[in-house]
Amino acid sequence: MPSRDTTLTDRLTQAFCDSGEKALEPLARELGFADQRKTAANISLLREVMGDDDLLVLIVLAALPAADPDAALNNLERLTATVPADLLIPVLREEASRGHLLTIL
């Protein structure tokens, strides 16, 4: 799985260098998100808050097994408006905490 993570990190980074959200839509489709436009927007907004593409990849991958991956990312993005990044990011860096949070969101 590390190679998939590395590839996804590279692809996310390249998408932002190319054309931002529009370039993320095919990647969101490939990963299995139902609403690719909204997912691309959420990834873009989360990237601004997280400032760490490697962490963002882990977040995206952790959202996939959720009952509703689209809602998990959307609700996480909403959570960033109420919880300061310096409190949220450490939680998201821990694999178990990240998985639990995205499951309940």
N, C-alpha and C positions, 0 to 999 in steps of 0.2 A: 504493500500500500504506500510506502514512502515515495515510490516513483510516481504514483498517481497524484499524491499531494504536491510533489514538486512540479509536475506537469500542470496541474490545476493552478498553482501559484503563478507559474509562468504565463499561462493563458489569461488569468485574471489581470495580471500586470500589463500584458500586451493589449488586452481589450481596452484598458484605460488609456494607454498610449495612443491607440489607434483612433477610437471614437467614443469612448466612454460607454454609457448605458446601451446604446444601440449594438455595440459589439458584444455585450454581455448576454443579450437575448438568445442567440443560438446556443451559447454555453449553458444557460439556464434550461433550455429545452432539452439539450443532450443529457443533463443531469436528472431530468424528470420533474422539474417544477411545472405546475399547471399553468400559471400566469407568468409567462416569461418577461413581459414588460414590467410588471409590478416587482417581480423578483430582481430584475436588473436595477430598478430604481432603489430597492431596499439595499442591495449589495453596495451600490454607489454611496448611499447615505451612511451605511455602516462603515464603509472604508474611510470616510471623512472622520468619523468618530474614533475608530480603532487606530488608524494610522499605521497599520501593520498588516501587510498582505498575507503573511504566513498565518497569522491569527485568523484573518478573515476566511482563509481556505478551511481552517479547522472548524470554524463556525458554520460555513456552508455545508461541509460534510456531516457535521453533527445534526444539522437540520433535516437531512434526507430521511433518516429513519423515523422521524416524528410522524404522528398520525396525519398531520397536515403541514408539510414542509414550508409551503408558501406562508401559512399563518405564523409558523414559528419565526421565520425571518421578519415578517411584517411586524409582529408583536415585539420582537427584540429591538427593531428599529424604533418603535414607539417608546419602548422602555428607556432608550438612550435619551429621550427628552425629559425624563423624570429622575433618572439615576445618574449621578455624575460619572464620567468616564473613568476617573481615577478609582472609583469603587467598583464599577462593573467589569473593567478589563481584567483585574486579577481573578475574578470569579470565572470569566470566560477562558482564561489561560489554563485553568485546571480542568482536565479532561472529564472527570466525573461530574463536576459542577456544571460545566458547559452542557453536557448531555442532559442532565436533570433539568436545567433551566429551559433548554429548547424543547424538551418534552412537555413541560407544563405550560409553555407559552402557546 
